[in-house]
């Protein structure tokens, strides 16, 4: 089933990205072939994005914790 407003071809890739994000411990864990991990600039500086398709990105904001 495709969520309303989503293009069917994007749904599985988004699910894969979210699963990888859930398992990631660091930003570097998201630097995988095909995801095109890159830092954002301007107002979104400090956030990262991975590519879903062409001009569709998933933006990830990292949070700092006291854990080492």
Residue pairs with C-beta under 8 A, 6 or more apart in sequence:
2 8
2 11
3 11
6 14
9 53
10 52
10 53
10 56
13 52
13 53
14 52
14 58
17 35
17 50
17 52
17 58
18 58
20 29
20 30
20 32
20 35
21 30
21 58
21 60
23 29
24 30
27 37
27 48
27 60
27 62
30 37
30 48
30 50
30 60
31 37
34 51
35 50
35 51
36 50
36 51
37 48
37 49
37 50
38 48
38 49
38 50
39 45
39 47
39 48
40 46
40 47
40 48
40 49
40 59
44 59
46 61
46 62
47 59
47 60
47 61
47 62
48 59
48 60
48 61
48 62
49 57
49 58
49 59
49 60
50 57
50 58
50 60
51 57
52 58
